[in-house]
């Protein structure tokens, strides 16, 4: 498999640290509100990546965290008059509801910041001990200037970053680029530490969780949205280099951002779309299909046109497969199809080429056309239809698209045979009645 590595800015042959196994970590949400549609894109992208790696024979362990410590969470808790945990529990459930509605697998581990605090404090203490961090009035900051490779992910020079930084004359920082590891506070949820009573900064948690869950400081894949590349992921790498001498991951993967009708999605523009509302309105399969219609690294523009196209495309594939299952059932065909590698391989070649889902979907439509032709034959080749269905089902499994099978019972089979008999005997009046009944059942 080839993957575009944000660190090298190149398409690279994927080679995991351990043969046959893949360790993957994806930055999860800060749980203070319902997920918007932008939060849904990494859910779909990295679930599809996991499915693709599994289809290629890898054993994949995917971890994604919940940031359940943040000023925004504290503010929501204050507004509602509830505890921070009540807020985070509510929105973690909402996030997972959306994840499952998009047919994404749950992560193999989903650590919370609040459950990793001892390890976070110990990690910050290690950075202080090594001279990469310093404390001022109970706050702890990371010394960015001490990491020579800072900027290697975002490909920015540290001198240029300093020039572009806003310098606060009253800042406690030694350098305007230094970032907070620990914040002294008496407001909201807090923990005791060697420096003060407070809570950790955002950039530290993932470094600690990766080491905590995988029990090693270097993994295969670290992913997230393009907006996390700088400063979040850059700051993660700086801490990991300081503590362990590693860049956290061998491959850094970032998905593109979402626009709404050509504009950036933002509260100020009033165009934020909640994932749950879109899933309810259009369906989880249809939203996932839309996400897959564009390459994961490219921006995705959501409009009435893209939503309508996705609905139509999913419906074409869904109807094709349903009719295939129906025709086999009506013909009382109990044949076990075979995976047709001549069609499946081009699909997998596209998926293994840096998740080229637009090309993969083109391969799906190609098989769908062949299935439609096969089921319309007067003397249907049952083995061919069964094999085409099995091939398409394998493709859908990799894409995470669920195609419900149409249930056909004995009564339906009898009705179908009665209709065919009436047609054969040219009793078109009865045939029309039977046909109408079959159409009402969704069988024709």
C-alpha positions in Angstrom: 0.0 0.0 0.0 1.1 3.6 -0.7 0.3 6.4 1.7 1.0 10.1 1.4 3.1 11.0 4.4 2.6 14.6 5.6 6.1 14.6 7.1 8.0 13.8 3.9 5.3 15.3 1.7 5.6 12.2 -0.5 3.7 9.1 -1.5 5.5 6.3 0.4 5.3 2.5 0.4 3.7 1.6 3.6 6.0 -0.5 5.8 4.8 -1.1 9.4 7.1 -1.4 12.3 6.0 -5.0 13.0 5.2 -7.3 10.1 1.5 -7.9 9.6 0.5 -5.5 12.3 -0.5 -1.8 12.2 -0.6 0.6 15.1 -2.8 3.7 14.4 -3.8 6.7 16.5 -6.3 9.3 15.4 -6.9 12.5 17.4 -10.4 12.4 18.8 -12.9 15.2 19.6 -13.0 17.8 22.4 -16.4 16.8 23.8 -18.3 20.0 24.7 -20.9 20.0 21.9 -22.5 17.8 19.2 -20.1 16.7 16.4 -20.4 18.9 13.3 -20.1 17.4 9.8 -16.4 18.3 9.8 -15.8 16.0 12.7 -17.5 13.2 10.7 -14.9 13.3 7.9 -11.9 11.9 9.9 -14.3 9.3 11.4 -15.0 8.0 7.8 -11.5 8.5 6.4 -9.7 6.6 9.1 -12.3 3.9 9.5 -11.9 3.4 5.7 -8.1 3.3 6.1 -8.5 0.6 8.8 -10.8 -1.4 6.7 -8.5 -1.2 3.7 -5.5 -2.3 5.7 -7.5 -5.2 7.1 -8.6 -6.2 3.6 -4.9 -6.2 2.7 -4.3 -8.7 5.5 -3.0 -6.5 8.3 -4.1 -6.8 11.9 -4.9 -3.2 12.9 -5.1 -1.6 16.3 -6.7 1.8 16.1 -6.9 4.1 19.0 -8.8 7.4 19.2 -9.0 9.6 22.4 -11.6 11.9 23.9 -10.4 15.3 25.2 -12.6 15.6 28.2 -10.6 18.5 29.9 -10.9 21.9 28.3 -12.0 25.5 29.0 -14.9 25.0 26.6 -16.2 22.1 28.6 -15.9 24.0 31.8 -17.9 26.9 30.3 -20.7 24.6 29.1 -20.9 22.9 32.5 -21.2 26.4 34.1 -23.9 27.4 31.7 -25.9 24.3 32.3 -25.2 24.1 36.0 -23.9 20.5 35.8 -20.5 18.8 36.3 -17.9 18.6 33.5 -18.4 14.8 33.5 -22.1 15.1 32.8 -21.2 17.3 29.8 -18.5 15.0 28.4 -20.5 11.8 29.0 -23.4 13.3 27.0 -21.3 14.4 24.0 -19.1 11.3 24.0 -22.3 9.3 23.5 -23.4 11.7 20.8 -20.1 11.3 19.0 -20.3 7.5 19.2 -23.9 7.6 18.0 -22.8 9.5 14.9 -19.8 7.2 14.5 -22.0 4.1 14.5 -24.6 5.8 12.2 -21.8 6.3 9.7 -21.1 2.5 9.9 -17.7 3.2 11.4 -16.1 0.6 13.7 -15.5 1.6 17.3 -11.8 2.2 18.1 -9.9 -0.6 19.8 -9.2 1.7 22.7 -10.6 5.2 23.5 -8.7 6.7 26.4 -9.9 9.9 28.2 -7.6 12.6 29.4 -9.2 12.5 32.9 -8.3 8.8 33.1 -4.7 9.4 32.0 -3.8 12.2 34.4 -1.1 10.4 36.5 0.8 9.5 33.3 0.4 13.1 31.9 1.8 14.6 35.1 4.7 12.1 35.1 5.4 13.0 31.4 5.5 16.7 32.1 7.8 16.1 35.1 10.2 14.2 32.7 10.3 17.1 30.3 11.1 19.5 33.2 13.8 17.2 34.4 15.4 17.0 30.9 15.3 20.8 30.6 12.8 20.9 27.8 10.1 22.5 30.1 10.1 25.2 32.8 7.6 26.4 35.3 6.6 29.9 36.1 4.1 30.7 38.9 2.6 27.2 38.8 2.4 27.1 35.0 4.6 24.8 32.9 5.8 25.7 29.4 7.6 23.7 26.7 10.9 25.1 25.3 10.3 25.0 21.6 13.7 26.5 20.8 15.4 23.5 22.3 14.0 21.1 19.6 16.1 21.6 16.4 13.6 19.7 14.3 10.6 21.9 15.3 8.6 22.7 12.1 9.5 19.4 10.4 5.8 18.4 10.0 4.4 21.7 9.0 7.6 22.6 7.0 8.0 25.9 8.6 11.3 27.5 9.9 11.3 28.3 13.6 12.7 31.8 12.9 9.8 32.5 10.6 7.3 31.3 13.2 8.9 33.6 15.8 8.6 36.6 13.5 5.0 35.8 12.8 4.1 35.2 16.5 2.1 37.7 18.6 4.4 38.7 21.4 2.8 39.6 24.7 5.1 41.9 26.7 3.7 40.5 29.9 4.0 36.9 28.9 5.7 34.5 31.3 7.1 32.6 28.4 10.8 32.6 27.5 9.8 32.4 23.8 6.5 33.4 22.2 6.3 29.9 20.5 6.6 28.1 23.9 3.3 26.3 24.7 1.5 25.4 27.9 2.0 21.9 29.3 0.3 22.6 32.7 -2.0 25.4 33.6 -2.4 26.6 37.2 -6.1 27.2 37.9 -8.7 27.1 40.7 -11.6 27.1 38.2 -13.3 23.9 37.0 -11.9 20.4 37.2 -8.3 20.3 38.4 -5.6 18.0 39.8 -2.7 18.3 42.2 0.7 18.4 40.6 4.3 19.2 41.6 3.8 22.7 40.2 0.3 23.7 41.2 -3.3 22.6 41.3 -4.5 22.8 37.7 -4.9 20.9 34.5 -2.8 19.9 31.4 -2.5 21.7 28.1 -4.0 20.2 25.0 -0.9 19.3 23.1 0.5 16.8 25.7 -2.3 14.3 26.1 -1.9 12.4 22.8 1.8 11.8 23.3 1.1 10.3 26.6 -1.9 8.2 25.5 0.1 6.7 22.6 2.9 5.6 24.9 0.3 4.5 27.5 -1.9 2.4 25.2 0.7 1.0 22.7 3.5 0.8 25.4 6.0 2.3 23.0 6.8 5.9 21.8 6.8 5.2 18.1 3.8 3.9 16.2 3.0 3.4 12.5 0.3 6.0 11.8 -0.9 9.2 13.5 -3.9 10.9 11.8 -6.3 13.7 12.1 -7.7 16.7 10.2 -5.5 19.1 8.3 -6.2 21.8 10.9 -4.3 19.7 13.5 -1.0 19.6 11.6 0.1 22.9 13.1 0.4 23.6 15.9 -1.1 20.6 17.6 0.7 17.7 15.8 3.9 19.8 15.5 3.9 20.3 19.3 3.2 16.6 19.9 6.3 15.7 17.9 8.4 18.3 19.7 7.5 16.7 23.1 8.1 13.2 21.8 11.5 14.1 20.4 12.4 15.8 23.7 11.3 12.8 25.9 11.9 9.8 23.7 13.9 10.9 20.6 11.1 9.8 18.2 8.6 11.6 15.9 5.7 9.6 17.4 4.7 8.0 14.1 6.4 6.9 10.9 3.4 8.1 8.8 1.5 11.2 9.4 -1.9 11.3 7.6 -4.2 14.3 7.4 -7.6 14.6 5.8 -8.8 17.7 4.0 -11.3 20.2 5.4 -15.0 20.6 4.6 -16.5 23.7 2.9 -20.2 24.5 2.8 -21.3 25.8 -0.6 -17.8 26.9 -1.3 -17.3 28.7 2.1 -15.3 27.6 5.1 -17.6 26.2 7.8 -17.6 28.5 10.8 -19.9 29.8 13.5 -19.3 33.3 12.4 -20.8 32.5 8.9 -23.7 30.6 10.5 -23.1 27.6 8.3 -22.2 24.9 10.8 -24.0 21.6 10.0 -24.4 19.1 12.7 -23.6 15.5 11.8 -26.6 14.1 13.5 -29.0 16.3 11.6 -27.4 15.5 8.2 -27.4 11.7 9.0 -31.1 11.9 10.0 -32.0 13.9 6.9 -30.0 12.0 4.3 -28.9 8.7 5.9 -25.6 7.4 7.2 -24.8 5.4 4.0 -25.5 8.5 1.9 -23.3 10.8 4.0 -20.5 8.3 4.1 -20.8 7.9 0.3 -20.5 11.6 -0.1 -17.3 11.6 2.1 -15.8 8.9 -0.1 -16.7 10.6 -3.4 -13.7 13.0 -2.9 -10.1 12.0 -2.2 -9.5 12.2 1.5 -6.7 14.8 1.2 -8.7 17.1 -1.0 -11.2 19.7 0.4 -14.8 18.4 0.3 -17.5 20.9 -0.7 -20.9 20.1 0.7 -23.8 21.5 -1.4 -27.3 20.5 -2.5 -25.7 19.1 -5.6 -23.1 16.9 -3.9 -25.7 15.6 -1.5 -28.2 14.9 -4.3 -25.5 13.2 -6.4 -24.4 11.0 -3.5 -28.0 10.0 -2.8 -28.5 9.0 -6.4 -25.2 7.1 -6.7 -25.8 5.2 -3.5 -29.4 4.4 -4.6 -28.1 3.1 -7.9 -25.7 0.7 -6.2 -28.1 -0.3 -3.5 -30.9 -1.0 -6.0 -28.6 -3.0 -8.2 -27.5 -5.3 -5.4 -31.0 -5.6 -3.9 -32.4 -6.7 -7.3 -29.6 -9.2 -7.6 -30.5 -10.7 -4.2 -34.2 -10.7 -5.1 -33.7 -12.4 -8.5 -31.6 -15.2 -6.9 -34.3 -15.7 -4.2 -37.2 -15.7 -6.6 -35.4 -18.2 -8.8 -34.8 -20.3 -5.7 -31.1 -20.2 -6.4 -29.0 -21.5 -3.5 -25.6 -20.9 -5.2 -22.5 -19.7 -3.4 -20.8 -17.1 -5.5 -17.0 -16.6 -5.9 -15.0 -13.4 -5.4 -14.3 -12.2 -9.0 -10.7 -11.0 -8.7 -10.7 -9.5 -12.2 -13.2 -6.8 -10.8 -12.1 -6.8 -7.1 -8.4 -6.3 -7.8 -8.8 -2.9 -9.7 -10.9 -1.7 -6.7 -8.3 -2.8 -4.2 -5.5 -1.3 -6.3 -7.3 2.1 -6.1 -7.8 1.7 -2.3 -4.2 0.8 -1.8 -3.1 3.9 -3.8 -3.4 6.3 -0.9 -7.1 5.6 -0.5 -8.1 6.7 -4.0 -11.8 6.3 -3.3 -13.0 8.2 -6.4 -11.3 5.5 -8.6 -12.5 2.8 -6.2 -16.1 4.0 -6.7 -15.7 3.9 -10.4 -14.7 0.2 -10.1 -17.9 -0.4 -8.1 -20.0 1.2 -10.8 -18.3 -1.0 -13.4 -19.3 -4.1 -11.5 -22.8 -2.7 -10.9 -23.4 -2.4 -14.6 -22.3 -6.0 -15.2 -24.7 -7.1 -12.4 -27.6 -5.2 -14.0 -26.9 -6.8 -17.3 -26.7 -10.3 -15.8 -30.0 -10.0 -13.9 -31.9 -8.8 -17.0 -31.0 -11.9 -19.1 -33.9 -14.1 -20.0 -31.9 -17.1 -18.8 -30.1 -15.7 -15.8 -26.7 -17.1 -15.0 -27.2 -17.7 -11.3 -23.5 -18.3 -10.5 -22.5 -15.1 -12.3 -25.1 -13.0 -10.4 -24.1 -14.6 -7.1 -20.4 -14.0 -7.8 -20.9 -10.4 -8.9 -22.9 -9.8 -5.7 -20.2 -11.4 -3.5 -17.6 -9.1 -5.2 -19.7 -6.0 -4.7 -20.4 -7.0 -1.1 -16.6 -7.3 -0.5 -16.1 -3.8 -1.9 -18.9 -2.4 0.3 -17.2 -4.0 3.3 -14.0 -2.1 2.6 -15.9 1.2 2.0 -18.0 0.7 5.1 -21.3 1.0 3.1 -24.1 -1.2 4.3 -26.5 -2.6 1.6 -29.5 -4.2 3.2 -30.7 -7.4 1.6 -34.2 -7.4 0.4 -36.2 -10.2 2.2 -38.0 -12.5 -0.1 -40.1 -15.3 1.5 -41.9 -18.4 0.1 -45.1 -16.4 -0.3 -43.3 -13.9 -2.5 -41.7 -16.7 -4.6 -45.1 -18.2 -5.2 -46.5 -14.8 -6.2 -43.6 -14.2 -8.6 -44.0 -17.7 -10.2 -47.8 -17.0 -10.6 -47.0 -13.7 -12.3 -44.5 -15.3 -14.7 -47.1 -18.1 -15.4 -49.7 -15.5 -16.2 -47.3 -13.6 -18.5 -46.4 -16.9 -20.3 -50.1 -17.7 -20.8 -50.7 -14.2 -22.0 -53.3 -13.5 -19.3 -52.2 -9.9 -19.0 -55.1 -8.7 -16.9 -54.0 -11.1 -14.1 -50.3 -10.5 -14.8 -50.8 -6.8 -14.2 -52.5 -7.4 -10.8 -49.7 -9.8 -9.7 -47.0 -7.3 -11.0 -48.6 -4.5 -9.0 -48.5 -6.6 -5.9 -44.8 -7.5 -6.5 -44.0 -3.8 -7.0 -45.8 -2.8 -3.8 -43.6 -5.3 -1.9 -40.5 -3.8 -3.5 -39.6 -7.0 -5.3 -40.0 -5.6 -8.8 
